[in-house]
Amino acid sequence: MKKRKVEILVLSDVHLGTYGCEAKRLLRYLKSINPKTVVLNGDIIDIWQFSKRYWPRSHMKVVKHIMHLISKKVPVYYVTGNHDEMLRKFSGLRIGSLKIVDKVILDLNNNEKAWFFHGDIFDVTMQHSKWLAKLGAVGYDILIQVNRFANFISEYIFKRGKLSFSKRIKNSVKGAVKFINSFEMTAADIGISNKYDYVICGHIHQPEMRKITNQQGSIMYLNSGDWIENLTALEYTNGRWSLYRYNDAEMNGEIDEQPEEMVLSNHKLFENMVLDFKLMAVK
């Protein structure tokens, strides 16, 4: 497969280390493109739910692929999110072409500026009830597993399409819809006040590209979605942004859905890396 050239790739909410993460599909996508710059816009590794019992081969392969890009001197910005907030202790740290940041502003074509940040700062639950947010994260992971079992029954037994419980909840609960709209407007308002051309977030797992206008002006709001349900990313090429949606058919076949082997040596290596970061954060 010939790799597509992408000037800027934006990924967020991958949640490596959780059962819901679609690491196999993400890896196939990453192998299909050749990015010049990568922005990892938060919640790439789910340190909140990191467990010794679960770190499959495909998750380690995603980490290795990103490390390979860094070894090739591709600029990679790791924007910290809430599930990997431990890394905020190291904001500003540069290792080769990798830089850990809380936010980043990039100059694009035609003197345009894009502002990247995860977005959890707008989440009231994160600010005042972090334990509730963590409980919700566990509940969401369980919901995804139940959803996958339901999809297996729906597709292979009843020959129907896929279902998405969390999407139905988001679209039907007025409070959830109101939160998403408020999140997008708040990000846009701040971006407009700072005279940015684009504001690019993650966090809410809601892929989006739309122009938002207020009394001060307008801005393009973009959200890269997630790699749990939506399997989306943002791509910037030839002066234009586009929202990429993963499709198995476009990748020449289905993904093997069989349970994969745990790689203990790689898992131990990654576990030690996480522990080292935790010790450094305490210091």
C-alpha positions in Angstrom: 0.0 0.0 0.0 1.4 3.4 -1.0 1.5 5.8 1.9 -0.5 9.0 1.7 1.4 12.2 2.6 -0.1 14.2 5.4 1.4 17.5 6.6 -0.2 17.4 10.1 -1.8 14.4 11.8 -3.9 14.9 14.9 -4.9 12.0 17.1 -6.6 12.1 20.5 -8.4 9.8 23.0 -6.7 6.5 21.9 -6.7 5.2 25.4 -4.0 2.6 25.0 -4.2 0.2 27.9 -8.0 -0.1 28.0 -10.2 -2.9 26.5 -12.0 -0.4 24.3 -9.0 0.8 22.4 -9.0 -0.1 18.7 -5.2 -0.4 18.5 -5.1 -2.8 15.6 -7.2 -0.5 13.4 -5.2 2.5 14.5 -1.9 0.8 13.6 -3.2 -0.1 10.1 -4.1 3.6 9.6 -0.8 4.8 10.9 1.0 2.5 8.5 -1.0 3.9 5.6 0.2 7.5 6.0 3.4 9.5 6.0 3.0 12.5 8.3 5.4 15.4 8.5 4.1 16.5 11.9 2.1 14.6 14.6 0.0 16.1 17.3 -1.1 13.6 20.0 -3.9 15.6 21.5 -4.3 14.0 24.9 -5.4 10.6 26.4 -3.2 8.6 24.2 -2.0 6.3 27.0 -4.7 5.8 29.6 -2.6 6.0 32.8 -5.8 6.3 34.9 -6.8 2.7 34.0 -3.3 1.3 33.4 -3.2 -2.3 34.6 -0.6 -5.0 34.9 -3.2 -7.5 33.6 -3.8 -5.8 30.2 -1.2 -4.6 27.8 -1.6 -6.5 24.4 0.8 -6.7 21.6 -1.1 -4.3 19.3 -1.0 -1.6 22.0 2.8 -1.9 22.2 3.0 -1.8 18.4 1.3 1.6 18.3 3.8 2.9 20.9 6.7 1.5 18.8 5.3 3.0 15.6 5.2 6.5 17.3 8.7 5.9 18.6 9.8 5.0 15.0 8.4 8.4 13.8 10.4 10.1 16.5 13.6 8.2 15.5 13.0 9.6 12.0 13.0 13.1 13.5 9.3 13.6 12.7 8.1 16.4 15.1 5.7 14.8 17.6 3.8 17.0 20.1 2.4 15.0 23.0 -0.4 17.3 24.4 -1.4 16.1 27.8 -4.9 15.1 28.6 -6.8 14.1 31.8 -6.1 10.4 31.5 -2.4 11.0 31.0 -2.3 14.2 33.2 0.7 12.7 35.1 2.8 13.9 32.1 1.9 17.5 32.9 4.7 17.4 35.4 7.0 17.2 32.4 5.5 19.9 30.2 8.2 21.5 28.1 10.4 18.3 28.1 12.0 17.5 24.8 13.4 14.1 23.9 14.7 14.1 20.3 11.8 15.3 18.1 9.2 14.5 20.9 7.9 17.4 23.0 5.5 17.1 25.9 3.2 20.1 26.1 -0.1 21.2 27.6 -1.0 23.1 24.5 0.7 24.0 21.2 0.2 26.7 18.5 1.3 25.9 15.0 1.7 28.2 12.0 -0.1 26.9 9.0 -0.2 28.1 5.4 -1.4 31.6 4.5 -0.2 32.9 7.9 -3.0 31.0 9.7 -2.6 29.8 13.3 -3.9 26.6 14.9 -4.3 26.2 18.6 -4.2 22.6 19.9 -5.2 21.5 23.4 -7.0 18.5 24.9 -10.0 20.3 26.4 -10.5 18.7 29.8 -10.0 22.2 31.4 -13.6 23.0 30.3 -14.9 19.9 32.1 -16.5 20.9 35.4 -16.4 17.2 36.6 -12.7 17.1 36.0 -12.1 20.3 38.0 -14.3 19.5 41.0 -15.0 15.8 41.2 -12.1 13.9 39.7 -13.0 10.7 41.4 -16.4 10.8 39.7 -14.7 11.3 36.3 -12.5 8.3 37.0 -15.5 6.2 37.9 -17.2 7.3 34.8 -14.1 6.3 32.7 -14.3 2.7 34.1 -18.1 2.6 33.5 -17.5 3.8 29.9 -14.9 1.0 29.3 -17.4 -1.6 30.6 -20.1 -0.1 28.4 -17.8 -0.4 25.3 -17.3 -4.1 26.1 -21.0 -4.8 26.5 -21.5 -2.8 23.2 -19.0 -5.1 21.4 -20.8 -8.2 22.5 -24.1 -6.8 21.4 -22.7 -5.9 18.0 -21.4 -9.5 17.6 -25.0 -10.8 18.3 -26.5 -8.1 16.0 -24.1 -8.6 13.1 -23.4 -12.4 13.0 -26.7 -13.8 14.4 -29.4 -11.3 13.5 -27.5 -10.0 10.4 -28.1 -6.4 11.4 -25.9 -3.3 11.6 -23.7 -2.2 14.5 -25.1 -0.4 17.5 -23.6 2.3 19.7 -25.0 2.6 23.2 -22.8 5.5 24.2 -23.7 7.5 21.0 -27.4 6.9 21.7 -27.0 8.1 25.2 -25.1 11.2 24.1 -27.7 12.0 21.5 -30.7 11.3 23.7 -29.7 12.9 27.0 -30.3 16.6 26.9 -27.6 17.3 29.4 -25.0 15.5 27.3 -25.9 17.4 24.2 -25.9 20.7 26.1 -22.4 19.9 27.5 -21.0 19.2 24.0 -22.5 22.4 22.6 -21.1 24.4 25.6 -17.7 22.8 25.3 -17.5 23.6 21.6 -18.7 27.2 22.1 -16.3 27.8 25.0 -13.3 26.6 23.0 -14.4 28.7 20.0 -14.9 31.9 22.1 -11.4 31.6 23.6 -9.9 30.9 20.2 -11.6 33.9 18.6 -10.5 36.2 21.4 -6.9 35.1 20.8 -7.3 35.6 17.0 -6.6 32.0 16.1 -7.9 30.6 12.8 -8.4 27.1 14.2 -9.1 25.6 17.6 -8.4 21.8 17.8 -9.5 19.7 20.7 -10.2 16.1 21.9 -11.6 14.9 25.2 -15.4 14.6 24.4 -15.0 11.8 21.8 -17.1 13.8 19.3 -15.4 14.2 15.9 -16.4 17.6 14.4 -15.4 20.2 11.9 -17.5 23.4 11.8 -17.3 27.1 11.7 -18.4 28.9 14.9 -19.2 32.6 15.0 -19.8 35.0 17.9 -19.9 38.8 18.1 -16.1 39.1 18.0 -15.6 37.0 14.9 -15.4 33.4 13.7 -13.2 30.4 13.9 -13.0 26.8 12.7 -13.6 24.4 15.5 -12.2 20.9 15.0 -12.3 17.8 17.2 -10.3 14.7 16.3 -12.8 12.3 18.0 -11.4 9.0 19.4 -10.1 5.5 18.6 -12.6 3.6 20.7 -15.9 4.1 18.8 -15.5 6.7 16.1 -12.0 5.8 14.9 -11.3 9.2 13.6 -8.3 11.6 13.1 -7.7 15.0 11.7 -5.4 15.5 8.7 -4.0 18.8 7.3 -2.8 18.6 3.7 -2.4 21.3 1.0 -3.8 24.0 3.2 -7.0 22.2 4.1 -8.2 20.2 7.1 -10.2 17.0 6.7 -11.7 14.5 9.1 -10.5 11.0 8.5 -12.9 8.1 9.4 -11.4 4.6 9.5 -13.0 2.0 7.2 -12.0 -1.7 7.2 -12.9 -2.1 3.5 -10.5 0.7 2.5 -7.7 -1.0 4.4 -8.1 -4.2 2.2 -10.0 -6.5 4.6 -11.2 -7.1 8.1 -9.2 -6.9 11.3 -8.6 -10.1 13.2 -10.9 -9.9 16.2 -9.4 -12.9 18.0 -8.1 -12.3 21.5 -4.4 -11.3 21.2 -1.4 -12.6 23.1 0.0 -10.5 25.9 3.7 -9.7 25.5 5.1 -9.9 29.0 8.5 -8.5 28.1 7.1 -5.4 26.3 4.5 -5.0 29.0 7.1 -5.1 31.8 9.2 -2.6 29.8 6.2 -0.2 29.5 5.2 -0.7 33.1 8.6 0.3 34.3 8.5 3.4 32.1 5.2 4.4 33.6 6.5 3.8 37.1 9.6 5.9 36.3 7.4 8.8 35.2 5.3 8.5 38.5 8.5 8.6 40.6 9.7 11.6 38.7 6.4 13.3 39.2 6.5 12.8 42.9 10.0 14.3 43.1 
